[in-house]
Amino acid sequence: MPNRTSRRNSRMSRFASWAVGACLFWLFLAVPTGVDGQSIQLGITGGWASTSQVSDGGKRGREGYMAGLVSRLTISDLLALQVEAQRVERGFGHRGSPGPGGLHQTYIEVPVLLVASLPSKWERTSPELQVGVSASQERSCEAWIPGLRNHGSSQAVPTPSGSHPDLCPYYRNRRGDIGVVLGGGVSIDVGRSLVNVSLRYNRGTKAVRESDLFPDMYNRAVVLGVSGLLPLWSRGG
């Protein structure tokens, strides 16, 4: 029988599917409208990611980096669509740390966000609300397991120290994920370019580990990012 975490994440996964459709709808609706002031900007993004893998039995986490490309379609003065492609570190634990070991993963992640500008008394500074979804796929995985126990038995599997990519399935058996993203930020106009600072929470909806022996495990992440964007195209305004 599915546990509470599984049922909750199943509902979040359905919401994520609807949110993807809504973002695509806005994208195809906005481009042909011909409203002055629409623009497309392209740039780079990077920052810090605090990730954890959680289950009904608790959570384990690590800190890593995020880096990639970002594009923004400005639909109006109040609304924009932002699409990013990022390389993100996830997992838990650290090399050489005591305890059960660690799992170091890198993901390629594509967030699709609706960005709503909020009122501001500063002319070149605009607070923002960001909401959307992200699709991610694991690109690499390494496991550090000082004393791996074989499916709950009392006998530990002897493993040499170091990285063991072949043992990653012990910790996870799904490489893809769909997340729901909620956050905020501030955009600052600097000449023709745009600098954006954002803080987001990404809640994974697909269990990265499904097992009859252990609780299902899900990705969670808090990401602090800084982006710089340059104009690529604009209409009127």
PyRosetta script that sets phi, psi and omega in degrees:
from pyrosetta import init, pose_from_sequence

init()
pose = pose_from_sequence("MPNRTSRRNSRMSRFASWAVGACLFWLFLAVPTGVDGQSIQLGITGGWASTSQVSDGGKRGREGYMAGLVSRLTISDLLALQVEAQRVERGFGHRGSPGPGGLHQTYIEVPVLLVASLPSKWERTSPELQVGVSASQERSCEAWIPGLRNHGSSQAVPTPSGSHPDLCPYYRNRRGDIGVVLGGGVSIDVGRSLVNVSLRYNRGTKAVRESDLFPDMYNRAVVLGVSGLLPLWSRGG")
pose.set_psi(1, 133.6)
pose.set_omega(1, -178.8)
pose.set_phi(2, -62.1)
pose.set_psi(2, 139.1)
pose.set_omega(2, 176.3)
pose.set_phi(3, -81.2)
pose.set_psi(3, 177.9)
pose.set_omega(3, -176.3)
pose.set_phi(4, -63.6)
pose.set_psi(4, -38.0)
pose.set_omega(4, 178.8)
pose.set_phi(5, -62.3)
pose.set_psi(5, -42.0)
pose.set_omega(5, 179.9)
pose.set_phi(6, -64.0)
pose.set_psi(6, -43.7)
pose.set_omega(6, -179.9)
pose.set_phi(7, -65.6)
pose.set_psi(7, -41.6)
pose.set_omega(7, 179.9)
pose.set_phi(8, -63.8)
pose.set_psi(8, -41.6)
pose.set_omega(8, -179.5)
pose.set_phi(9, -73.7)
pose.set_psi(9, -25.7)
pose.set_omega(9, 173.5)
pose.set_phi(10, -65.5)
pose.set_psi(10, -40.4)
pose.set_omega(10, 176.4)
pose.set_phi(11, -66.0)
pose.set_psi(11, -40.5)
pose.set_omega(11, 178.4)
pose.set_phi(12, -64.6)
pose.set_psi(12, -34.9)
pose.set_omega(12, 178.7)
pose.set_phi(13, -65.4)
pose.set_psi(13, -41.2)
pose.set_omega(13, 177.0)
pose.set_phi(14, -64.3)
pose.set_psi(14, -40.0)
pose.set_omega(14, 176.7)
pose.set_phi(15, -62.1)
pose.set_psi(15, -40.7)
pose.set_omega(15, 179.8)
pose.set_phi(16, -60.7)
pose.set_psi(16, -40.4)
pose.set_omega(16, 179.1)
pose.set_phi(17, -62.9)
pose.set_psi(17, -42.4)
pose.set_omega(17, 177.7)
pose.set_phi(18, -66.4)
pose.set_psi(18, -37.5)
pose.set_omega(18, -179.1)
pose.set_phi(19, -66.1)
pose.set_psi(19, -38.0)
pose.set_omega(19, 176.1)
pose.set_phi(20, -60.4)
pose.set_psi(20, -44.9)
pose.set_omega(20, 178.4)
pose.set_phi(21, -61.3)
pose.set_psi(21, -39.6)
pose.set_omega(21, 179.6)
pose.set_phi(22, -65.5)
pose.set_psi(22, -40.8)
pose.set_omega(22, 179.2)
pose.set_phi(23, -64.7)
pose.set_psi(23, -42.8)
pose.set_omega(23, 178.4)
pose.set_phi(24, -65.5)
pose.set_psi(24, -37.6)
pose.set_omega(24, 176.8)
pose.set_phi(25, -59.7)
pose.set_psi(25, -46.7)
pose.set_omega(25, 179.0)
pose.set_phi(26, -62.2)
pose.set_psi(26, -37.1)
pose.set_omega(26, -178.9)
pose.set_phi(27, -63.0)
pose.set_psi(27, -49.3)
pose.set_omega(27, -177.3)
pose.set_phi(28, -76.2)
pose.set_psi(28, -24.6)
pose.set_omega(28, 177.5)
pose.set_phi(29, -75.4)
pose.set_psi(29, -36.6)
pose.set_omega(29, -170.2)
pose.set_phi(30, -76.7)
pose.set_psi(30, -39.7)
pose.set_omega(30, -170.8)
pose.set_phi(31, -59.2)
pose.set_psi(31, -44.4)
pose.set_omega(31, -175.5)
pose.set_phi(32, -84.9)
pose.set_psi(32, 2.7)
pose.set_omega(32, -172.3)
pose.set_phi(33, -69.8)
pose.set_psi(33, -27.7)
pose.set_omega(33, 178.6)
pose.set_phi(34, 75.6)
pose.set_psi(34, 22.8)
pose.set_omega(34, 179.5)
pose.set_phi(35, -77.5)
pose.set_psi(35, 130.0)
pose.set_omega(35, 177.6)
pose.set_phi(36, -60.3)
pose.set_psi(36, 143.7)
pose.set_omega(36, 178.4)
pose.set_phi(37, 98.3)
pose.set_psi(37, -9.4)
pose.set_omega(37, 175.8)
pose.set_phi(38, -68.4)
pose.set_psi(38, 145.7)
pose.set_omega(38, -178.6)
pose.set_phi(39, -155.9)
pose.set_psi(39, 161.5)
pose.set_omega(39, 173.4)
pose.set_phi(40, -122.8)
pose.set_psi(40, 130.3)
pose.set_omega(40, 178.4)
pose.set_phi(41, -122.5)
pose.set_psi(41, 148.8)
pose.set_omega(41, -178.5)
pose.set_phi(42, -134.3)
pose.set_psi(42, 141.5)
pose.set_omega(42, -178.6)
pose.set_phi(43, -167.6)
pose.set_psi(43, -162.8)
pose.set_omega(43, -179.4)
pose.set_phi(44, -119.9)
pose.set_psi(44, 157.1)
pose.set_omega(44, 179.2)
pose.set_phi(45, -140.3)
pose.set_psi(45, 151.4)
pose.set_omega(45, 177.8)
pose.set_phi(46, -162.3)
pose.set_psi(46, 163.8)
pose.set_omega(46, 179.2)
pose.set_phi(47, 167.2)
pose.set_psi(47, -158.0)
pose.set_omega(47, -172.5)
pose.set_phi(48, -115.0)
pose.set_psi(48, 137.7)
pose.set_omega(48, 179.9)
pose.set_phi(49, -126.2)
pose.set_psi(49, 124.8)
pose.set_omega(49, 172.0)
pose.set_phi(50, -104.6)
pose.set_psi(50, 109.0)
pose.set_omega(50, -173.5)
pose.set_phi(51, -114.3)
pose.set_psi(51, 153.9)
pose.set_omega(51, 175.9)
pose.set_phi(52, -145.4)
pose.set_psi(52, 155.8)
pose.set_omega(52, 173.4)
pose.set_phi(53, -117.7)
pose.set_psi(53, 118.6)
pose.set_omega(53, -169.4)
pose.set_phi(54, -117.8)
pose.set_psi(54, 153.4)
pose.set_omega(54, 175.1)
pose.set_phi(55, -149.1)
pose.set_psi(55, -179.0)
pose.set_omega(55, 176.7)
pose.set_phi(56, -65.2)
pose.set_psi(56, -15.9)
pose.set_omega(56, -179.4)
pose.set_phi(57, -92.4)
pose.set_psi(57, -1.0)
pose.set_omega(57, 179.6)
pose.set_phi(58, 133.1)
pose.set_psi(58, -164.3)
pose.set_omega(58, -179.5)
pose.set_phi(59, -146.3)
pose.set_psi(59, 154.3)
pose.set_omega(59, 175.8)
pose.set_phi(60, -136.7)
pose.set_psi(60, 145.5)
pose.set_omega(60, -173.6)
pose.set_phi(61, -144.8)
pose.set_psi(61, 178.6)
pose.set_omega(61, 175.3)
pose.set_phi(62, -158.7)
pose.set_psi(62, 167.1)
pose.set_omega(62, 175.1)
pose.set_phi(63, -111.0)
pose.set_psi(63, 146.4)
pose.set_omega(63, 179.8)
pose.set_phi(64, -156.0)
pose.set_psi(64, -160.5)
pose.set_omega(64, -176.7)
pose.set_phi(65, -117.7)
pose.set_psi(65, 163.7)
pose.set_omega(65, 173.0)
pose.set_phi(66, -134.9)
pose.set_psi(66, 135.0)
pose.set_omega(66, 178.0)
pose.set_phi(67, -153.0)
pose.set_psi(67, 145.8)
pose.set_omega(67, 179.3)
pose.set_phi(68, 173.5)
pose.set_psi(68, -157.7)
pose.set_omega(68, -179.5)
pose.set_phi(69, -111.3)
pose.set_psi(69, 153.5)
pose.set_omega(69, 179.8)
pose.set_phi(70, -140.2)
pose.set_psi(70, 140.8)
pose.set_omega(70, 173.9)
pose.set_phi(71, -131.9)
pose.set_psi(71, 147.1)
pose.set_omega(71, -178.3)
pose.set_phi(72, -136.1)
pose.set_psi(72, 126.7)
pose.set_omega(72, 172.6)
pose.set_phi(73, -102.5)
pose.set_psi(73, 111.3)
pose.set_omega(73, 177.4)
pose.set_phi(74, -81.6)
pose.set_psi(74, 116.1)
pose.set_omega(74, -177.5)
pose.set_phi(75, -87.6)
pose.set_psi(75, -40.3)
pose.set_omega(75, 178.7)
pose.set_phi(76, -155.2)
pose.set_psi(76, -175.7)
pose.set_omega(76, 178.0)
pose.set_phi(77, -63.5)
pose.set_psi(77, -21.7)
pose.set_omega(77, -173.9)
pose.set_phi(78, -110.7)
pose.set_psi(78, -12.1)
pose.set_omega(78, -171.2)
pose.set_phi(79, -139.3)
pose.set_psi(79, 138.9)
pose.set_omega(79, 177.2)
pose.set_phi(80, -143.5)
pose.set_psi(80, 157.5)
pose.set_omega(80, 174.2)
pose.set_phi(81, -113.3)
pose.set_psi(81, 126.6)
pose.set_omega(81, -177.2)
pose.set_phi(82, -120.9)
pose.set_psi(82, 129.6)
pose.set_omega(82, 178.7)
pose.set_phi(83, -123.8)
pose.set_psi(83, 133.6)
pose.set_omega(83, -177.8)
pose.set_phi(84, -129.1)
pose.set_psi(84, 155.7)
pose.set_omega(84, 170.9)
pose.set_phi(85, -129.5)
pose.set_psi(85, 117.2)
pose.set_omega(85, -169.9)
pose.set_phi(86, -128.9)
pose.set_psi(86, 153.7)
pose.set_omega(86, 165.5)
pose.set_phi(87, -104.9)
pose.set_psi(87, 121.3)
pose.set_omega(87, -172.9)
pose.set_phi(88, -127.3)
pose.set_psi(88, 137.7)
pose.set_omega(88, 173.9)
pose.set_phi(89, -89.9)
pose.set_psi(89, 136.4)
pose.set_omega(89, 177.8)
pose.set_phi(90, -138.5)
pose.set_psi(90, 178.8)
pose.set_omega(90, 177.4)
pose.set_phi(91, 119.8)
pose.set_psi(91, -150.8)
pose.set_omega(91, 179.0)
pose.set_phi(92, -159.0)
pose.set_psi(92, 159.8)
pose.set_omega(92, 176.7)
pose.set_phi(93, 79.2)
pose.set_psi(93, 172.9)
pose.set_omega(93, -177.6)
pose.set_phi(94, -139.8)
pose.set_psi(94, 152.6)
pose.set_omega(94, 177.8)
pose.set_phi(95, -57.2)
pose.set_psi(95, 131.5)
pose.set_omega(95, 175.2)
pose.set_phi(96, 77.8)
pose.set_psi(96, -0.1)
pose.set_omega(96, -179.0)
pose.set_phi(97, -78.8)
pose.set_psi(97, 149.0)
pose.set_omega(97, 177.2)
pose.set_phi(98, -70.6)
pose.set_psi(98, 165.2)
pose.set_omega(98, 178.9)
pose.set_phi(99, 108.0)
pose.set_psi(99, -157.6)
pose.set_omega(99, -173.2)
pose.set_phi(100, -76.3)
pose.set_psi(100, -1.6)
pose.set_omega(100, -179.7)
pose.set_phi(101, 108.7)
pose.set_psi(101, -153.6)
pose.set_omega(101, -177.3)
pose.set_phi(102, -156.9)
pose.set_psi(102, 163.0)
pose.set_omega(102, 177.3)
pose.set_phi(103, -129.9)
pose.set_psi(103, 117.2)
pose.set_omega(103, 179.5)
pose.set_phi(104, -110.8)
pose.set_psi(104, 118.5)
pose.set_omega(104, -178.7)
pose.set_phi(105, -124.4)
pose.set_psi(105, 150.1)
pose.set_omega(105, 166.2)
pose.set_phi(106, -119.8)
pose.set_psi(106, 135.9)
pose.set_omega(106, -179.4)
pose.set_phi(107, -118.7)
pose.set_psi(107, 147.8)
pose.set_omega(107, 162.6)
pose.set_phi(108, -96.2)
pose.set_psi(108, 121.2)
pose.set_omega(108, -172.8)
pose.set_phi(109, -124.7)
pose.set_psi(109, 138.5)
pose.set_omega(109, -179.8)
pose.set_phi(110, -123.3)
pose.set_psi(110, 94.4)
pose.set_omega(110, 173.7)
pose.set_phi(111, -79.5)
pose.set_psi(111, 138.8)
pose.set_omega(111, 173.7)
pose.set_phi(112, -122.1)
pose.set_psi(112, 116.0)
pose.set_omega(112, -168.4)
pose.set_phi(113, -126.8)
pose.set_psi(113, 140.0)
pose.set_omega(113, 164.5)
pose.set_phi(114, -92.1)
pose.set_psi(114, 129.0)
pose.set_omega(114, -175.8)
pose.set_phi(115, -115.7)
pose.set_psi(115, 117.8)
pose.set_omega(115, 179.1)
pose.set_phi(116, -106.9)
pose.set_psi(116, 123.1)
pose.set_omega(116, 178.1)
pose.set_phi(117, -79.9)
pose.set_psi(117, 138.7)
pose.set_omega(117, -179.3)
pose.set_phi(118, -106.8)
pose.set_psi(118, 156.5)
pose.set_omega(118, -179.9)
pose.set_phi(119, -58.6)
pose.set_psi(119, 144.2)
pose.set_omega(119, 180.0)
pose.set_phi(120, -145.5)
pose.set_psi(120, 145.1)
pose.set_omega(120, 177.5)
pose.set_phi(121, -87.6)
pose.set_psi(121, -4.7)
pose.set_omega(121, 177.3)
pose.set_phi(122, -101.3)
pose.set_psi(122, 128.6)
pose.set_omega(122, -171.0)
pose.set_phi(123, -63.2)
pose.set_psi(123, -41.3)
pose.set_omega(123, -174.6)
pose.set_phi(124, -99.4)
pose.set_psi(124, 4.7)
pose.set_omega(124, -178.2)
pose.set_phi(125, -121.3)
pose.set_psi(125, 131.1)
pose.set_omega(125, -176.7)
pose.set_phi(126, -133.1)
pose.set_psi(126, 114.2)
pose.set_omega(126, 171.8)
pose.set_phi(127, -67.1)
pose.set_psi(127, 150.9)
pose.set_omega(127, -175.4)
pose.set_phi(128, -137.0)
pose.set_psi(128, 150.0)
pose.set_omega(128, 168.2)
pose.set_phi(129, -110.2)
pose.set_psi(129, 129.8)
pose.set_omega(129, -177.2)
pose.set_phi(130, -121.0)
pose.set_psi(130, 127.9)
pose.set_omega(130, 179.2)
pose.set_phi(131, -144.0)
pose.set_psi(131, 143.1)
pose.set_omega(131, -179.6)
pose.set_phi(132, 172.1)
pose.set_psi(132, -152.0)
pose.set_omega(132, -177.1)
pose.set_phi(133, -135.5)
pose.set_psi(133, 164.1)
pose.set_omega(133, 175.6)
pose.set_phi(134, -139.7)
pose.set_psi(134, 140.4)
pose.set_omega(134, 172.7)
pose.set_phi(135, -110.5)
pose.set_psi(135, 133.4)
pose.set_omega(135, -176.7)
pose.set_phi(136, -137.6)
pose.set_psi(136, 152.3)
pose.set_omega(136, 179.8)
pose.set_phi(137, -139.5)
pose.set_psi(137, 129.8)
pose.set_omega(137, 178.9)
pose.set_phi(138, -66.5)
pose.set_psi(138, 133.8)
pose.set_omega(138, 178.4)
pose.set_phi(139, -108.1)
pose.set_psi(139, -28.6)
pose.set_omega(139, 177.9)
pose.set_phi(140, -151.9)
pose.set_psi(140, 156.3)
pose.set_omega(140, -178.1)
pose.set_phi(141, -152.0)
pose.set_psi(141, 135.5)
pose.set_omega(141, 174.6)
pose.set_phi(142, -136.2)
pose.set_psi(142, 139.6)
pose.set_omega(142, 179.9)
pose.set_phi(143, -117.9)
pose.set_psi(143, 137.2)
pose.set_omega(143, 172.3)
pose.set_phi(144, -114.3)
pose.set_psi(144, 109.7)
pose.set_omega(144, -172.5)
pose.set_phi(145, -130.7)
pose.set_psi(145, 98.3)
pose.set_omega(145, -177.4)
pose.set_phi(146, -70.3)
pose.set_psi(146, -29.2)
pose.set_omega(146, -179.4)
pose.set_phi(147, -151.5)
pose.set_psi(147, 72.3)
pose.set_omega(147, -176.0)
pose.set_phi(148, -67.4)
pose.set_psi(148, 124.2)
pose.set_omega(148, 176.6)
pose.set_phi(149, -93.0)
pose.set_psi(149, 136.1)
pose.set_omega(149, -171.0)
pose.set_phi(150, -81.0)
pose.set_psi(150, 93.8)
pose.set_omega(150, 175.3)
pose.set_phi(151, 52.3)
pose.set_psi(151, 45.4)
pose.set_omega(151, 173.5)
pose.set_phi(152, 86.4)
pose.set_psi(152, -1.5)
pose.set_omega(152, 178.8)
pose.set_phi(153, -76.1)
pose.set_psi(153, 166.8)
pose.set_omega(153, -177.5)
pose.set_phi(154, -81.6)
pose.set_psi(154, -8.9)
pose.set_omega(154, -177.3)
pose.set_phi(155, -95.1)
pose.set_psi(155, 123.4)
pose.set_omega(155, 179.7)
pose.set_phi(156, -83.4)
pose.set_psi(156, 142.3)
pose.set_omega(156, 176.4)
pose.set_phi(157, -80.2)
pose.set_psi(157, 121.7)
pose.set_omega(157, -179.8)
pose.set_phi(158, -67.0)
pose.set_psi(158, 126.3)
pose.set_omega(158, 179.1)
pose.set_phi(159, -135.1)
pose.set_psi(159, 134.7)
pose.set_omega(159, 175.3)
pose.set_phi(160, -67.7)
pose.set_psi(160, 157.6)
pose.set_omega(160, 179.4)
pose.set_phi(161, -67.2)
pose.set_psi(161, 152.4)
pose.set_omega(161, 177.7)
pose.set_phi(162, 118.3)
pose.set_psi(162, -159.9)
pose.set_omega(162, -174.1)
pose.set_phi(163, -89.7)
pose.set_psi(163, 140.0)
pose.set_omega(163, -179.4)
pose.set_phi(164, -136.4)
pose.set_psi(164, 79.9)
pose.set_omega(164, -179.6)
pose.set_phi(165, -58.3)
pose.set_psi(165, -29.5)
pose.set_omega(165, -178.1)
pose.set_phi(166, -69.9)
pose.set_psi(166, -13.9)
pose.set_omega(166, 180.0)
pose.set_phi(167, -96.0)
pose.set_psi(167, 0.5)
pose.set_omega(167, 178.4)
pose.set_phi(168, -55.6)
pose.set_psi(168, -38.4)
pose.set_omega(168, 179.5)
pose.set_phi(169, -60.8)
pose.set_psi(169, -17.4)
pose.set_omega(169, 174.3)
pose.set_phi(170, -62.1)
pose.set_psi(170, -32.5)
pose.set_omega(170, -177.7)
pose.set_phi(171, -100.5)
pose.set_psi(171, -26.0)
pose.set_omega(171, -177.9)
pose.set_phi(172, -150.4)
pose.set_psi(172, 145.1)
pose.set_omega(172, 177.2)
pose.set_phi(173, -128.2)
pose.set_psi(173, 12.3)
pose.set_omega(173, 172.1)
pose.set_phi(174, -133.8)
pose.set_psi(174, 133.0)
pose.set_omega(174, -175.6)
pose.set_phi(175, -100.8)
pose.set_psi(175, -15.6)
pose.set_omega(175, -179.6)
pose.set_phi(176, -107.0)
pose.set_psi(176, 158.1)
pose.set_omega(176, -179.1)
pose.set_phi(177, -152.1)
pose.set_psi(177, 153.6)
pose.set_omega(177, 170.7)
pose.set_phi(178, -122.0)
pose.set_psi(178, 125.6)
pose.set_omega(178, -177.6)
pose.set_phi(179, -117.3)
pose.set_psi(179, 154.8)
pose.set_omega(179, 172.5)
pose.set_phi(180, -104.2)
pose.set_psi(180, 128.4)
pose.set_omega(180, -171.5)
pose.set_phi(181, -114.9)
pose.set_psi(181, 133.3)
pose.set_omega(181, 175.7)
pose.set_phi(182, -140.7)
pose.set_psi(182, 133.0)
pose.set_omega(182, 179.4)
pose.set_phi(183, -172.4)
pose.set_psi(183, -168.0)
pose.set_omega(183, -179.8)
pose.set_phi(184, -149.6)
pose.set_psi(184, 170.2)
pose.set_omega(184, -179.0)
pose.set_phi(185, -168.9)
pose.set_psi(185, -175.6)
pose.set_omega(185, 177.8)
pose.set_phi(186, -135.2)
pose.set_psi(186, 129.7)
pose.set_omega(186, 174.4)
pose.set_phi(187, -107.0)
pose.set_psi(187, 136.8)
pose.set_omega(187, -178.5)
pose.set_phi(188, -124.8)
pose.set_psi(188, 123.5)
pose.set_omega(188, 175.5)
pose.set_phi(189, -76.4)
pose.set_psi(189, 124.3)
pose.set_omega(189, 177.8)
pose.set_phi(190, -125.1)
pose.set_psi(190, 93.0)
pose.set_omega(190, -172.6)
pose.set_phi(191, 64.6)
pose.set_psi(191, -125.4)
pose.set_omega(191, 176.9)
pose.set_phi(192, -90.4)
pose.set_psi(192, -7.4)
pose.set_omega(192, -177.9)
pose.set_phi(193, -96.5)
pose.set_psi(193, 171.6)
pose.set_omega(193, -177.7)
pose.set_phi(194, -133.6)
pose.set_psi(194, 131.2)
pose.set_omega(194, 174.2)
pose.set_phi(195, -111.6)
pose.set_psi(195, 129.0)
pose.set_omega(195, -178.1)
pose.set_phi(196, -125.6)
pose.set_psi(196, 133.1)
pose.set_omega(196, 173.9)
pose.set_phi(197, -117.0)
pose.set_psi(197, 128.2)
pose.set_omega(197, -175.4)
pose.set_phi(198, -137.6)
pose.set_psi(198, 154.0)
pose.set_omega(198, 173.4)
pose.set_phi(199, -130.5)
pose.set_psi(199, 121.6)
pose.set_omega(199, -174.0)
pose.set_phi(200, -131.0)
pose.set_psi(200, 151.8)
pose.set_omega(200, 171.7)
pose.set_phi(201, -113.0)
pose.set_psi(201, 127.2)
pose.set_omega(201, -179.2)
pose.set_phi(202, -115.8)
pose.set_psi(202, 117.2)
pose.set_omega(202, -178.0)
pose.set_phi(203, -108.3)
pose.set_psi(203, 109.3)
pose.set_omega(203, 178.4)
pose.set_phi(204, -68.1)
pose.set_psi(204, 142.8)
pose.set_omega(204, -177.5)
pose.set_phi(205, -110.5)
pose.set_psi(205, -9.8)
pose.set_omega(205, 179.5)
pose.set_phi(206, -106.4)
pose.set_psi(206, 131.0)
pose.set_omega(206, 178.8)
pose.set_phi(207, -66.8)
pose.set_psi(207, 122.1)
pose.set_omega(207, 176.5)
pose.set_phi(208, -78.4)
pose.set_psi(208, -18.7)
pose.set_omega(208, 171.5)
pose.set_phi(209, -134.3)
pose.set_psi(209, 121.4)
pose.set_omega(209, 173.7)
pose.set_phi(210, -119.1)
pose.set_psi(210, 123.6)
pose.set_omega(210, -173.8)
pose.set_phi(211, -151.4)
pose.set_psi(211, 148.4)
pose.set_omega(211, 173.8)
pose.set_phi(212, -79.7)
pose.set_psi(212, -14.2)
pose.set_omega(212, -176.1)
pose.set_phi(213, -97.9)
pose.set_psi(213, -26.7)
pose.set_omega(213, -175.9)
pose.set_phi(214, -129.1)
pose.set_psi(214, 158.4)
pose.set_omega(214, 174.4)
pose.set_phi(215, -62.9)
pose.set_psi(215, 147.1)
pose.set_omega(215, 174.7)
pose.set_phi(216, -59.3)
pose.set_psi(216, 147.1)
pose.set_omega(216, -175.2)
pose.set_phi(217, -123.6)
pose.set_psi(217, 138.8)
pose.set_omega(217, -174.8)
pose.set_phi(218, -128.7)
pose.set_psi(218, 151.7)
pose.set_omega(218, 175.9)
pose.set_phi(219, -82.4)
pose.set_psi(219, 140.6)
pose.set_omega(219, 170.1)
pose.set_phi(220, -135.6)
pose.set_psi(220, 147.7)
pose.set_omega(220, -179.9)
pose.set_phi(221, -152.7)
pose.set_psi(221, 142.9)
pose.set_omega(221, 168.3)
pose.set_phi(222, -116.6)
pose.set_psi(222, 123.7)
pose.set_omega(222, -172.9)
pose.set_phi(223, -123.6)
pose.set_psi(223, 125.1)
pose.set_omega(223, 173.6)
pose.set_phi(224, -105.6)
pose.set_psi(224, 117.1)
pose.set_omega(224, -173.9)
pose.set_phi(225, -128.5)
pose.set_psi(225, 153.8)
pose.set_omega(225, 174.5)
pose.set_phi(226, -126.9)
pose.set_psi(226, 128.9)
pose.set_omega(226, -178.3)
pose.set_phi(227, -124.1)
pose.set_psi(227, 146.6)
pose.set_omega(227, 172.0)
pose.set_phi(228, -124.7)
pose.set_psi(228, 126.2)
pose.set_omega(228, -175.7)
pose.set_phi(229, -124.7)
pose.set_psi(229, 142.5)
pose.set_omega(229, 176.5)
pose.set_phi(230, -117.6)
pose.set_psi(230, 148.0)
pose.set_omega(230, -178.9)
pose.set_phi(231, -67.5)
pose.set_psi(231, 135.7)
pose.set_omega(231, 177.7)
pose.set_phi(232, -111.7)
pose.set_psi(232, -34.3)
pose.set_omega(232, -178.2)
pose.set_phi(233, -159.4)
pose.set_psi(233, 146.2)
pose.set_omega(233, 175.9)
pose.set_phi(234, -148.0)
pose.set_psi(234, 156.9)
pose.set_omega(234, -179.8)
pose.set_phi(235, -124.6)
pose.set_psi(235, 114.9)
pose.set_omega(235, 175.4)
pose.set_phi(236, 59.9)
pose.set_psi(236, -147.7)
pose.set_omega(236, 177.9)
pose.set_phi(237, 68.4)
pose.dump_pdb("model.pdb")
